[in-house]
């Protein structure tokens, strides 16, 4: 049997440290959340309402992101034009913005004194501290996950397949809907799933733009924060629910990506 090299040992130690750093906190949440506390936490109206707001807000945000982001990503992936790289960078920038900066940006854009706030006020619309603000905050923070994944999926398509569809007389909309979207379905599904998972865990931008109004804008992440100082077991139990859901969504996204790659290879 071949003896491991020094480099292999160092790589193994690095993997162990990474597991301790990234996986241990997650394992701690799942092991410390007692089943009795979990059941008691989920039976409270506050927890159920917060979870409902999280799932509803994330769901609406994903619908908006997929409906608008998918054709936008297709255009960016299949067309070259001046400023394209800058535009892609701007669209992906919310992924790395500090949460406080994201919240300030939303207020500066859509708040009462924001760039678009006057037009909204003239139309009788006030976004901050409403459920609509929750949806906008989630779409702003989580949307780039779908845009990036969709862009990669469309960019990986064989241009010859798209050109063949155009040559056969298909309109550009037909090429997009009947050829590009089905072939990129795995990546698109993974992007939408990752967007939903990220939206479920959003905290900072939502807090600053939508507030933490019980039964109105207090999502599960905000409910965890509200309980942190007074009901740590309840906060831990609610955290365990989000960890379990996020893990399932991440696994689903990986499976979709794998099937998408197999489909493109078969095609």
Secondary structure per residue as TSV (DSSP state, phi and psi in degrees):
chain	resnum	aa	ss	phi	psi
A	1	X	-	360.0	134.0
A	2	X	-	-73.4	130.7
A	3	X	-	-75.1	140.9
A	4	X	-	-66.0	141.7
A	5	X	-	-78.5	167.3
A	6	X	H	-60.7	-39.4
A	7	X	H	-63.3	-42.0
A	8	X	H	-63.0	-39.8
A	9	X	H	-63.9	-43.1
A	10	X	H	-63.7	-39.2
A	11	X	H	-63.9	-40.3
A	12	X	H	-63.9	-40.2
A	13	X	H	-66.2	-39.5
A	14	X	H	-62.0	-42.0
A	15	X	H	-62.2	-41.1
A	16	X	H	-62.3	-43.5
A	17	X	H	-64.4	-41.7
A	18	X	H	-62.8	-42.3
A	19	X	H	-61.9	-43.1
A	20	X	H	-63.5	-40.1
A	21	X	H	-72.5	-42.1
A	22	X	H	-97.2	-32.7
A	23	X	T	-94.7	-30.7
A	24	X	H	-59.4	-45.3
A	25	X	H	-59.7	-36.3
A	26	X	H	-68.3	-44.0
A	27	X	H	-61.6	-38.3
A	28	X	H	-63.2	-40.2
A	29	X	H	-62.2	-46.5
A	30	X	H	-69.4	-33.2
A	31	X	H	-83.2	-31.0
A	32	X	H	-81.1	-22.3
A	33	X	S	-77.5	100.9
A	34	X	-	-69.9	143.1
A	35	X	H	-55.0	-38.0
A	36	X	H	-64.8	-42.6
A	37	X	H	-67.4	-36.2
A	38	X	H	-63.0	-46.9
A	39	X	H	-64.3	-42.7
A	40	X	H	-64.7	-38.2
A	41	X	H	-67.0	-42.6
A	42	X	H	-74.1	-16.3
A	43	X	T	-84.1	-9.6
A	44	X	S	-78.2	146.2
A	45	X	H	-64.6	-33.2
A	46	X	H	-62.8	-44.6
A	47	X	H	-66.9	-44.5
A	48	X	H	-63.8	-41.1
A	49	X	H	-66.0	-43.2
A	50	X	H	-63.5	-43.3
A	51	X	H	-64.2	-40.4
A	52	X	H	-61.9	-42.6
A	53	X	H	-64.1	-38.8
A	54	X	H	-63.7	-48.6
A	55	X	H	-67.8	-39.8
A	56	X	H	-67.3	-47.0
A	57	X	H	-62.7	-44.0
A	58	X	H	-64.9	-39.1
A	59	X	H	-63.7	-47.0
A	60	X	H	-64.2	-41.5
A	61	X	H	-61.2	-41.7
A	62	X	H	-64.8	-41.5
A	63	X	H	-59.4	-45.2
A	64	X	H	-64.4	-44.7
A	65	X	H	-65.0	-43.8
A	66	X	H	-67.1	-43.6
A	67	X	H	-64.1	-38.9
A	68	X	H	-95.1	-37.8
A	69	X	H	-75.3	-30.1
A	70	X	H	-65.6	-52.3
A	71	X	H	-65.1	-32.1
A	72	X	H	-64.4	-43.7
A	73	X	H	-64.9	-36.5
A	74	X	H	-62.9	-43.5
A	75	X	H	-62.5	-44.4
A	76	X	H	-66.2	-32.5
A	77	X	H	-81.3	-25.5
A	78	X	H	-112.9	-2.2
A	79	X	-	-128.6	138.5
A	80	X	-	-108.6	128.5
A	81	X	-	-153.5	157.9
A	82	X	T	-60.0	137.1
A	83	X	T	83.8	3.8
A	84	X	H	-61.1	-45.2
A	85	X	H	-63.2	-40.5
A	86	X	H	-64.0	-41.3
A	87	X	H	-64.0	-43.2
A	88	X	H	-61.8	-41.4
A	89	X	H	-61.8	-43.6
A	90	X	H	-63.7	-38.9
A	91	X	H	-70.5	-29.0
A	92	X	H	-91.0	-11.5
A	93	X	G	-58.1	-38.0
A	94	X	G	-57.8	-20.6
A	95	X	G	-63.3	-30.3
A	96	X	T	-113.7	1.9
A	97	X	S	-70.0	141.6
A	98	X	-	-60.0	143.8
A	99	X	H	-54.4	-39.8
A	100	X	H	-63.6	-38.9
A	101	X	H	-66.1	-40.2
A	102	X	H	-61.0	-44.2
A	103	X	H	-64.4	-43.2
A	104	X	H	-62.2	-40.7
A	105	X	H	-61.6	-42.1
A	106	X	H	-64.7	-41.0
A	107	X	H	-66.4	-39.4
A	108	X	H	-67.3	-25.3
A	109	X	H	-91.1	-45.1
A	110	X	H	-118.0	-0.1
A	111	X	S	-71.6	173.8
A	112	X	T	-55.1	-34.8
A	113	X	T	-104.4	15.1
A	114	X	S	-80.9	174.4
A	115	X	T	-58.0	-38.8
A	116	X	T	-105.5	-0.6
A	117	X	H	-64.4	-38.6
A	118	X	H	-62.1	-44.0
A	119	X	H	-64.0	-38.5
A	120	X	H	-66.1	-41.6
A	121	X	H	-63.7	-39.5
A	122	X	H	-62.8	-29.6
A	123	X	T	-87.6	2.5
A	124	X	T	77.2	24.8
A	125	X	-	-113.2	130.9
A	126	X	-	-126.7	113.2
A	127	X	-	-86.5	-45.0
A	128	X	T	-55.7	142.2
A	129	X	T	65.3	34.6
A	130	X	S	-129.7	168.2
A	131	X	H	-63.5	-32.8
A	132	X	H	-61.6	-35.5
A	133	X	H	-65.4	-36.2
A	134	X	H	-59.9	-48.1
A	135	X	H	-61.2	-44.3
A	136	X	H	-64.1	-42.9
A	137	X	H	-62.8	-42.9
A	138	X	H	-66.0	-41.8
A	139	X	H	-65.3	-38.4
A	140	X	H	-65.3	-44.4
A	141	X	H	-79.7	-40.3
A	142	X	H	-95.0	-21.4
A	143	X	H	-54.7	-40.4
A	144	X	H	-58.8	-23.7
A	145	X	H	-64.2	-41.9
A	146	X	H	-72.1	-42.3
A	147	X	H	-58.5	-44.0
A	148	X	H	-67.1	-43.6
A	149	X	H	-68.8	-39.6
A	150	X	H	-65.8	-41.1
A	151	X	H	-60.1	-44.9
A	152	X	H	-63.8	-40.0
A	153	X	H	-65.9	-43.6
A	154	X	H	-70.3	-37.5
A	155	X	H	-66.3	-25.4
A	156	X	T	-81.6	-8.2
A	157	X	S	-71.4	148.7
A	158	X	-	-73.4	116.5
A	159	X	H	-58.2	-25.3
A	160	X	H	-63.6	-34.7
A	161	X	H	-66.0	-40.6
A	162	X	H	-68.3	-41.3
A	163	X	H	-65.1	-36.2
A	164	X	H	-63.2	-40.0
A	165	X	H	-65.5	-39.6
A	166	X	H	-66.2	-40.4
A	167	X	H	-63.0	-33.2
A	168	X	T	-76.3	-1.2
A	169	X	T	104.2	2.7
A	170	X	-	-71.6	140.5
A	171	X	-	-71.8	164.8
A	172	X	H	-62.0	-34.7
A	173	X	H	-66.1	-36.4
A	174	X	H	-68.9	-38.3
A	175	X	I	-60.9	-42.2
A	176	X	I	-66.5	-51.0
A	177	X	I	-77.9	-36.3
A	178	X	I	-98.2	-18.1
A	179	X	I	-117.8	-59.0
A	180	X	I	-66.1	-48.9
A	181	X	H	-63.2	-47.1
A	182	X	H	-60.5	-40.2
A	183	X	H	-69.8	-31.5
A	184	X	T	-97.2	13.0
A	185	X	H	-58.7	-38.0
A	186	X	H	-61.5	-47.6
A	187	X	H	-67.0	-37.8
A	188	X	H	-66.4	-42.4
A	189	X	H	-63.9	-40.9
A	190	X	H	-63.9	-41.1
A	191	X	H	-62.9	-43.3
A	192	X	H	-65.5	-38.1
A	193	X	H	-66.4	-44.3
A	194	X	H	-64.3	-36.5
A	195	X	H	-62.8	-43.3
A	196	X	H	-63.4	-42.8
A	197	X	H	-64.0	-43.3
A	198	X	H	-66.2	-38.3
A	199	X	H	-65.6	-35.9
A	200	X	H	-61.0	-33.2
A	201	X	T	-96.2	2.2
A	202	X	-	-64.2	140.9
A	203	X	-	-135.4	-62.3
A	204	X	H	-62.9	-52.1
A	205	X	H	-64.1	-37.5
A	206	X	H	-63.5	-44.3
A	207	X	H	-60.5	-42.4
A	208	X	H	-78.0	-34.2
A	209	X	H	-94.0	-36.5
A	210	X	H	-108.1	-13.5
A	211	X	-	77.1	-170.0
A	212	X	-	-132.2	62.6
A	213	X	-	-88.1	121.1
A	214	X	T	-56.7	132.9
A	215	X	T	67.3	7.5
A	216	X	T	-123.9	-56.4
A	217	X	T	-130.9	1.8
A	218	X	-	-82.4	97.6
A	219	X	-	-77.5	-179.6
A	220	X	H	-62.1	-40.9
A	221	X	H	-62.8	-40.5
A	222	X	H	-69.8	-33.9
A	223	X	H	-65.8	-38.2
A	224	X	H	-61.4	-44.2
A	225	X	H	-64.2	-39.7
A	226	X	H	-65.2	-32.0
A	227	X	H	-88.3	-12.7
A	228	X	T	-53.2	-43.3
A	229	X	T	-85.0	-19.7
A	230	X	T	-116.5	-24.3
A	231	X	-	-144.1	71.2
A	232	X	H	-62.1	-42.5
A	233	X	H	-58.1	-38.6
A	234	X	H	-66.7	-41.3
A	235	X	H	-63.2	-38.8
A	236	X	H	-66.5	-40.5
A	237	X	H	-64.9	-43.8
A	238	X	H	-65.8	-35.4
A	239	X	H	-62.6	-39.5
A	240	X	H	-62.6	-36.4
A	241	X	H	-63.4	-46.0
A	242	X	H	-66.0	-35.3
A	243	X	H	-63.3	-45.9
A	244	X	H	-63.0	-44.4
A	245	X	H	-65.4	-43.6
A	246	X	H	-62.9	-39.8
A	247	X	H	-63.7	-41.9
A	248	X	H	-64.5	-40.5
A	249	X	H	-66.8	-40.7
A	250	X	H	-64.1	-41.9
A	251	X	H	-63.0	-42.6
A	252	X	H	-61.7	-40.8
A	253	X	H	-62.7	-41.3
A	254	X	H	-65.3	-39.4
A	255	X	H	-64.7	-40.6
A	256	X	H	-63.2	-41.7
A	257	X	H	-63.1	-42.5
A	258	X	H	-62.7	-42.9
A	259	X	H	-67.8	-36.0
A	260	X	H	-64.2	-40.3
A	261	X	H	-67.0	-38.8
A	262	X	H	-65.0	-37.8
A	263	X	H	-67.1	-42.5
A	264	X	H	-66.5	-37.1
A	265	X	H	-66.4	-38.9
A	266	X	H	-68.8	-33.9
A	267	X	-	-73.2	360.0
